[in-house]
Every structure is written in structure tokens, then in C-alpha cells.
Amino acid sequence: MKREQEQMRAGTERAVVSLFSGAMGLDLGLRQAGLPVVLGQDADPACVATMRINGHRALAGDIRDIAPTDLLTEAGLQPGEAFLVCGGPPCQPFSTAGKRLGINDPRGSLFMDFIRMLDYIRPRFFIMENVRGLVSAQLHRTPSDESDPTATATTAGSVLEVILHEFRRLGYTTVHGILDAVDYGAPQFRERFVLLGSRDHEAIFLPHPTHFRQHQHAAYRWRTLREAIGDLEDDPGPCASFSAARMELLAQVPEGGNWRSLPPDLVREAMGGAYSSGGGKVGFYRRLAYNQPAPTLVTSPVQKATMMCHPTRLRPLSVREYARIQQFPDEWTITGPMVAQYRQIGNAVPVGLAYALGQAIIATAEQTSTIHTKRSLRK
């Protein structure tokens, strides 16, 4: 066992430890950039099975029950040896003993286990990704006296500031922002909060876009849905299905349309209670358009408010089409029941975005990101 660990360390000078790995979209992009993921971790048995069936070492279990020493032993690394730790810790609702904190307080979430692992592993860099709403989220403290019906929750600061404080406490320099996967070659609009950190206070930076809505060269334009899945139209593979009633309505929606495209006399019945609710409701009876990037994939393409109907066929996007849009290689196997496969893919980081993050980390480490010149920069 000791010899095996020594060999692993010798061959993985830029070893990556992945937490909350899911179906490994983030990990695949990092690997393509030249950063080998030596260990993944997840609590979801389907995700662990996906990692293992594709030949990756995976540590199964709830991160709250995992000791960082055991994680490093499994990875064959010592504290300070990992090049990068990456992951997207969920910030879910919770309560803490003695006082109740609001849904948005990361100090009671799995985020603190990400911090706990980082504190012990001490990697040179880290990547943390999450939902874009984290940037604007506020802490809400609920009054401890729940017997008082007049008591109201109070705002107690910024979620982001709490998170940044924790990384400063560990001694990491950070940079953060909202990145849209469509700007990095994914055929999908998908905005994510990304935070990068450097233990050694290197000049870390967020990757610059590689694809654009308008460009004189086709290779640098946003990728469309047709480019990603056009060849799967007649051979999509395993696929969920819409109910007969929903298919009858979707048959009347043109490519790129949604509930607003339905005949006026059918709209109220089709929408049900949502008809009078606020919001754009763009996902109701939505049929995608081939000549555009896809909207953000969700964990199921058949839910009423977030339908993902194929542009020309009367069916939802298939599992394989989902995987293409998230840029998984065709040979990548997603395991579990169909509902679990959709969930794993829908929760993933697009591989192209992950690749760009890996490139930014490597450019920082190699100090190759900037061309030094005496010429003035253009404004």
C-alpha cells in the first residue's frame, strides 16, 4: 500500500482532490486541461457508481462523516501536496442548536466541511463553484422566540462576505465572479458563481471568455443546440416522456416557443394555477430552438415549469442529449435509474467551463498568463 501511494505521488505533481464530485463534469474539464483528479467524493450512490464505472477512484459517503486524514490517505497524498481541491458544496436550508439561522447562512451548511477539508489538505489552489444567487444572498436571522407571531426575520449581512472571511481566515487569496458556460464553448446558457483561491498568494484570475455571441470566426462563436445534438435527432437513446395531455399541447408549440404560443382558448387550462402567478414562466410548454444555445439544463426535462422539449420531435431531451449539452464525452457512462441520470447530468458543471478554469489555474502556476510589454494597453 505504501509503495502504491509513493508511485501515485510521484506521478501526480498536480494532483486534484474533488469534493461533491457528482457526475464529474468539473473533473473532466480539469483533466482535459492537464490536471489529474486522483480522488472524487460524493454522498450520492449513483454519482459514486458513475465515477467508478468510468475508472475513477471514488470515496463514498457524506462529507460530514469523513475525516480529512482518511480523504488524503485514500488520495495517496500528504497535507500540502495537493495541487488543487475543487467542489461545489450545496448551501441547503438548516437549523442550528440554540438559535435558528436563515436558509442562506453558509456556516451551518456543507460549505463548512469544504473549509474543514481545505484547512487540513492545504492545497496550492482551490476552486469552489455554486449557484449565482449566492452573490446577492443575505443572511436572515429568525427570532429565537417562535411563540411570538409578530416576530420577523432580520437581515444579518452578506452570505458572500461570510464565505470570503472563511477563506481569508485560512490564508488564501481569492478572486470570484459569475461566469456563463456559453462563453466557454458550452452550447448552453448556464451562469455559475466561481471562486478561485491561492494558498501562496499568486496572481489568480478568472478565465477570460473564449466564445462570443458575435465573432468573425465561426470557431469562436457561441455553440448552438444543433451543433451539440443535431445528429441524435433520430437516435437519442434512453429518454423520459411527456404525458399524453402535455404532448397534445406541445404539438401546437413551434420551435423556440412556449406557453405563449398556444391558442388563446387553451392557455388558461394548460397553465392551471400558474396562469395568474407572477414571473416570466418561460419554461412552461417550452420547445427548444436548434439555432440557439440551450437554456440552463434542469434535473428533469419533464417538469411542468421547466420543460425541455426537443426542437423538432415530440419528446423531451434524452439522457444522451443532456450529456452532450453538458459536454460529457459520448463514451462517458452515467449510471443509475433514468431519473438519477438526468439529475446527475443536470447538476454538473459544463466541461468547457471547467476546462477554462483549469487553464487559468495552470497559467497562474506557470506565470504565463500575461505578456509583459512597455507598450500602453488599449482602452
C-alpha positions in Angstrom: 0.0 0.0 0.0 2.8 2.4 0.9 4.6 1.7 -2.4 1.4 2.4 -4.3 0.9 5.7 -2.6 4.5 6.7 -3.3 4.0 5.9 -7.0 0.8 7.9 -7.1 2.5 10.9 -5.6 5.4 10.7 -8.0 3.1 10.7 -11.0 0.6 13.4 -9.9 2.6 16.5 -9.2 -0.5 18.5 -9.9 -2.9 16.2 -8.2 -6.5 17.3 -7.8 -8.9 16.2 -5.0 -12.5 16.6 -5.9 -15.3 17.0 -3.3 -19.1 16.8 -4.1 -18.0 15.4 -7.5 -21.3 14.4 -8.9 -21.0 13.0 -12.4 -17.6 14.6 -12.7 -18.2 17.4 -15.2 -15.9 19.7 -13.3 -13.3 16.9 -13.0 -13.4 16.0 -16.7 -12.7 19.6 -17.7 -9.8 19.9 -15.3 -8.4 16.6 -16.6 -8.6 17.9 -20.2 -6.6 21.0 -19.0 -3.9 18.7 -17.7 -4.9 18.4 -14.0 -5.4 14.7 -13.0 -8.1 14.1 -10.4 -6.7 11.4 -8.1 -9.8 11.1 -5.9 -13.5 12.0 -6.1 -16.1 12.1 -3.3 -19.8 12.1 -3.2 -22.7 11.0 -0.9 -25.0 10.0 -3.8 -24.5 6.3 -4.5 -25.4 6.9 -8.2 -22.7 9.5 -8.6 -20.1 7.2 -6.9 -21.1 4.4 -9.2 -20.7 6.8 -12.2 -17.2 7.7 -11.1 -16.2 4.1 -10.5 -17.6 2.7 -13.7 -15.6 5.2 -15.7 -12.4 4.1 -13.9 -12.1 6.9 -11.3 -11.2 6.4 -7.7 -14.1 7.5 -5.5 -14.7 7.9 -1.8 -18.3 7.2 -1.0 -20.1 8.9 1.9 -21.4 12.0 3.5 -18.6 14.5 3.7 -19.7 15.3 7.3 -18.7 11.8 8.3 -15.3 11.8 6.5 -12.1 12.7 8.3 -9.7 14.7 6.2 -6.9 12.3 7.2 -8.9 9.4 5.6 -9.5 11.5 2.5 -5.8 12.2 2.0 -4.9 8.5 2.7 -7.3 7.4 0.0 -5.8 10.0 -2.4 -2.2 8.9 -1.6 -1.3 12.4 -0.5 0.1 14.3 2.5 -1.0 17.7 3.7 0.3 20.4 1.4 0.9 18.1 -1.5 -2.4 18.5 -3.4 -2.2 21.0 -6.2 -5.9 21.7 -6.2 -9.1 21.0 -4.3 -12.4 21.6 -6.1 -16.1 21.2 -5.4 -19.5 22.8 -5.2 -20.8 22.4 -1.6 -24.6 22.7 -1.5 -25.9 25.5 0.7 -29.2 24.0 1.8 -31.8 25.0 4.5 -30.8 24.1 8.0 -31.2 24.9 11.7 -28.6 25.0 14.4 -28.9 24.3 18.1 -29.7 27.3 20.4 -30.6 29.7 17.6 -32.2 29.4 14.2 -30.3 30.8 11.3 -31.8 31.6 7.9 -31.7 29.4 4.8 -28.8 31.4 3.5 -26.2 31.1 6.3 -23.3 29.0 4.9 -21.9 28.5 8.4 -24.5 25.8 9.0 -24.1 24.1 5.6 -21.8 21.7 3.9 -19.7 24.7 2.9 -18.0 24.4 6.3 -17.0 20.9 5.5 -15.4 22.2 2.3 -13.5 24.6 4.6 -12.6 21.9 7.0 -11.1 19.8 4.3 -9.2 22.7 2.8 -7.8 23.6 6.2 -6.2 20.2 6.6 -5.3 19.4 2.9 -3.7 22.8 2.3 -3.7 22.6 -1.5 -1.9 25.2 -3.5 -5.2 26.2 -5.2 -8.9 25.6 -4.8 -12.0 26.1 -7.0 -15.4 26.5 -5.4 -18.5 26.8 -7.6 -22.1 27.4 -6.6 -25.4 29.0 -7.8 -25.2 32.6 -8.9 -27.8 33.6 -6.3 -25.1 33.3 -3.7 -23.6 36.6 -4.7 -26.8 38.6 -3.7 -28.0 36.4 -0.9 -28.3 37.9 2.5 -28.2 36.2 5.9 -31.6 36.1 7.6 -31.7 35.5 11.3 -35.0 34.1 12.6 -36.1 35.2 16.1 -35.4 32.6 18.7 -38.8 33.2 20.3 -41.1 31.3 17.8 -44.1 31.7 20.1 -44.3 35.4 19.1 -46.4 35.6 15.9 -45.3 39.2 15.4 -41.6 38.4 15.3 -39.9 38.9 12.0 -36.6 37.7 10.5 -33.8 40.3 10.3 -31.0 40.7 7.8 -27.6 39.9 9.3 -25.2 40.6 6.5 -24.0 39.1 3.2 -23.6 35.4 2.6 -20.6 36.1 0.3 -18.8 38.1 2.9 -19.1 35.2 5.4 -17.6 32.8 2.7 -14.8 35.2 1.8 -14.0 35.7 5.5 -13.6 31.9 6.0 -11.1 31.7 3.1 -9.2 34.7 4.4 -9.0 33.0 7.8 -7.3 30.1 6.1 -4.8 32.4 4.5 -6.0 32.2 0.9 -6.0 35.0 -1.7 -9.2 34.7 -3.7 -11.0 36.0 -6.8 -14.6 35.5 -7.6 -17.4 36.2 -10.1 -20.3 35.0 -12.2 -19.3 33.0 -15.3 -21.6 31.8 -18.0 -20.7 28.5 -19.6 -21.9 29.7 -23.0 -18.9 32.0 -23.1 -16.5 29.0 -22.7 -17.9 26.8 -25.5 -20.8 25.1 -23.8 -24.0 25.0 -26.0 -26.0 26.3 -23.1 -26.6 29.4 -21.0 -25.6 28.4 -17.5 -24.4 31.0 -15.0 -22.4 29.9 -12.0 -20.7 31.6 -9.1 -17.0 30.7 -9.2 -14.4 31.4 -6.6 -10.7 30.6 -7.0 -8.1 30.7 -4.3 -4.3 30.6 -4.0 -2.6 29.5 -0.8 0.7 31.1 -1.9 -0.9 34.4 -2.8 -0.3 34.1 -6.5 -1.9 36.3 -9.0 -5.0 34.2 -9.5 -7.6 35.3 -12.1 -10.9 34.2 -13.6 -10.6 32.8 -17.1 -11.4 35.1 -19.9 -14.2 34.1 -22.3 -13.3 32.0 -25.3 -16.6 32.2 -27.2 -18.8 35.1 -28.1 -22.3 35.9 -29.5 -20.7 37.7 -32.4 -17.3 36.8 -33.9 -15.8 36.9 -37.4 -14.6 33.3 -37.0 -17.1 30.6 -36.5 -15.0 28.6 -34.1 -15.2 31.4 -31.6 -19.0 32.0 -31.7 -21.4 30.6 -29.2 -22.2 26.9 -29.9 -25.8 26.2 -30.8 -28.0 23.3 -29.8 -27.9 21.9 -33.3 -24.1 21.7 -33.2 -24.4 19.7 -30.0 -27.3 17.3 -30.6 -28.4 17.6 -34.2 -27.0 14.2 -35.1 -29.0 12.5 -32.3 -32.4 13.5 -33.6 -33.4 10.0 -34.8 -31.3 8.0 -32.4 -31.5 9.8 -29.0 -31.1 6.8 -26.7 -33.0 6.5 -23.4 -35.5 9.2 -22.9 -38.2 10.3 -20.5 -41.7 11.0 -21.8 -44.4 13.6 -21.5 -47.9 12.8 -20.6 -50.4 12.5 -23.5 -52.1 15.7 -22.4 -48.9 17.7 -22.4 -47.8 16.2 -25.8 -51.1 17.3 -27.3 -50.3 20.9 -26.2 -46.6 20.8 -27.1 -47.6 19.7 -30.6 -49.0 23.2 -31.1 -45.9 25.0 -29.9 -43.4 25.9 -32.7 -39.6 25.6 -32.3 -38.4 28.2 -29.8 -41.9 28.8 -28.4 -43.5 28.2 -25.1 -47.0 28.5 -23.5 -47.5 31.9 -25.1 -47.5 30.2 -28.4 -50.6 28.1 -27.5 -54.0 29.1 -28.9 -55.6 31.7 -26.6 -58.5 29.5 -25.7 -56.2 26.7 -24.4 -53.7 28.8 -22.4 -55.6 29.2 -19.1 -56.4 25.5 -18.9 -52.9 24.5 -19.9 -51.3 26.7 -17.3 -53.6 25.9 -14.4 -52.8 27.9 -11.2 -49.7 29.3 -12.8 -51.7 31.4 -15.2 -52.4 34.0 -12.6 -49.0 33.9 -10.9 -46.1 36.3 -11.4 -42.8 35.7 -13.2 -42.0 35.1 -16.8 -43.0 31.4 -16.7 -40.8 30.8 -19.8 -40.3 27.1 -19.0 -44.0 26.2 -19.3 -44.5 24.2 -22.5 -41.1 25.2 -23.8 -39.8 23.8 -27.1 -36.1 24.5 -27.6 -34.6 26.1 -30.7 -31.8 24.5 -32.7 -30.2 27.8 -33.8 -29.5 29.0 -30.2 -27.7 27.7 -27.2 -29.9 25.7 -24.9 -31.3 27.3 -21.7 -29.9 26.1 -18.4 -30.5 22.3 -18.1 -32.5 21.3 -15.0 -32.5 18.0 -13.2 -35.6 16.8 -15.1 -36.8 17.8 -18.6 -40.4 16.9 -18.0 -41.5 19.1 -15.1 -44.3 21.5 -16.0 -42.5 24.7 -15.2 -39.2 23.7 -16.7 -40.0 21.6 -19.8 -37.2 20.8 -22.2 -39.0 19.6 -25.3 -36.9 18.7 -28.4 -36.9 21.4 -31.1 -38.5 19.1 -33.8 -39.6 16.0 -32.0 -42.5 15.5 -29.6 -40.4 14.3 -26.7 -38.1 15.8 -24.0 -34.4 15.9 -24.4 -32.9 12.4 -23.9 -30.2 11.5 -21.4 -27.6 11.4 -24.1 -28.6 14.8 -25.4 -28.4 16.1 -21.9 -24.9 14.8 -21.6 -23.9 16.4 -25.0 -25.2 19.8 -23.8 -23.1 19.5 -20.7 -20.2 18.4 -22.9 -19.7 14.9 -21.5 -17.8 12.7 -23.9 -20.0 10.1 -25.6 -18.0 7.3 -24.0 -18.7 8.6 -20.5 -21.2 6.3 -18.7 -23.9 7.8 -16.4 -25.2 5.1 -14.1 -28.5 4.6 -12.2 -32.2 4.8 -13.0 -33.1 7.3 -15.7 -34.3 9.9 -13.2 -30.9 9.6 -11.4 -29.0 10.0 -14.8 -30.9 13.2 -15.6 -30.2 14.5 -12.1 -26.5 13.8 -12.2 -26.1 15.5 -15.6 -28.4 18.4 -14.8 -26.4 19.2 -11.7 -23.0 19.0 -13.4 -20.6 21.8 -14.4 -20.2 22.0 -18.2 -16.9 20.5 -19.2 -15.8 23.5 -21.3 -16.2 25.9 -18.3 -14.2 23.5 -16.1 -11.5 23.3 -18.8 -11.2 27.1 -18.8 -10.9 27.1 -15.0 -8.2 24.5 -15.2 -6.3 26.5 -17.8 -6.5 29.7 -15.6 -5.1 27.8 -12.6 -2.2 26.3 -14.7 -1.4 29.7 -16.3 -1.3 31.2 -12.8 1.0 28.5 -11.5 3.3 28.8 -14.5 3.2 32.6 -14.6 2.3 32.5 -18.3 -0.9 34.4 -18.3 0.4 37.9 -19.1 2.5 39.3 -21.9 4.8 41.9 -20.4 5.4 44.9 -22.6 6.2 48.5 -22.4 3.5 49.4 -24.9 0.5 51.1 -23.4 -2.6 49.0 -23.1 -5.5 50.0 -25.3 -8.6 51.3 -23.5 
